[in-house]
């Protein structure tokens, strides 16, 4: 068979989200801090932007959180998502490796993002919010927020990084089709946006800037619930439905991964696939090599430093201990917009710090090359973000061929690339380039990290 599909039934949708914090060795995860006092953020302070159940998930150390039945019912529209064995790709590579991929592009929004979007919309609706407000990089999270708001009869407003707003007009159109308002960021609507535009009228924007605008808007309007698409502990937990299903599906395949690969931006797709496998390992299960793949143009894990820093450029939100390039960092306008975050989820950062996850940085042209190879063999055009995982999965499969080793490789295909054809068009035209960041650029951005700025 060219491609083998391992599919679960609706009854197999997970009933709980998994919390890796329960199984972390050593010290507990470092808490978020109040930027004004430097003290750990209290639950009362978190209520400004988060309903109580999400606060419990954000700060809790229990291993599982129950998934509300209304959320599971909506999940059933596309979950469980399929897991495939890529036999055609294996043959094309001439590798003895067994390559599997978990495909999240079957969701209505085309990516993994609704796994947390639906959950956050549900809890905000329960808390009496009438609308959702958020930021988005490439538009996958904005699309998921718009979809989730529509399902719960709520309004939605999305601040989209300006360069992605310009590069991906069909993402914006999808959000509008679901009923959302999409605003290019930086915008003149907020103090944070106006400050950036005053300093640089041609700013391409960044996820940090868009986050500042969304937070500022949410704090000024108590009817709006602020939702976020990555990095936060509760978001990573929501995404573990991916990995929990994949564990079951690998059992159907009578196999178990030696290597698990995920693309890394804020960390949600990576955590969603890998945390259930990592948790099993920490509890005495099989060892798994986990690889986090990020863009060389936004090398948060590979060239950033671990420090308390803001998740947003305007310093509106709290401080998180994480790998960061500095919240003033504005990445080049590469097409993997969803991976252009200056900081990554503290839980992801901790696993890298503890050498449980191995970070790798790759250039965008090699990623698009891998994405095209995958599409021509497996028939699915991957999102630019997903091509990072595909690049490294292919590299590992080639290494297996060269070493004569048969290993099982599982990677996350976090979404399809149907709204990213402009990027593929530029790749085919030969106009995409690999941005190289020199040390001076990173050093200047790092000066915005509070402990360095105040030294």
Secondary structure, DSSP 8 states (H G I E B T S, - for coil): ---EEE---GGGS-SEEE-GGGT--SS-----B-TTT-SB--HHHHTTTS-HHHHHHHH---SEEE--HHHHHHHTTT-S--EEE-HHHHHHHT---EEEEEE-TTSTTSBTTHHHHHHHHHHHHHTT--EEEEEESSSHHHHHHHHHHHHTT-EEEEEEEHHHHHH-HHHHHHHHHTT-EEEEES-TTSHHHHHHHHH-TT----HHHHHHHHHHHHHH-TTEEE--SSSSHHHHHHTTHHHHHHHHHHHHTT---SEEEEE-SSSHHHHHHHHHHHHHHHTT----EEEEEEEGGG-HHHH-EEEEEESSTT--S-EEEEEES-TT------S-GGG--SB--HHHHHHHHTTSSEEEEE-HHHHHHHHHHHHHHHS--B-HHHHHHHHHHHHHHHHHHHHT---EEEEEE-BB-TT-HHHHHHHHHT--------HHHHHHHHTTSHHHHT-
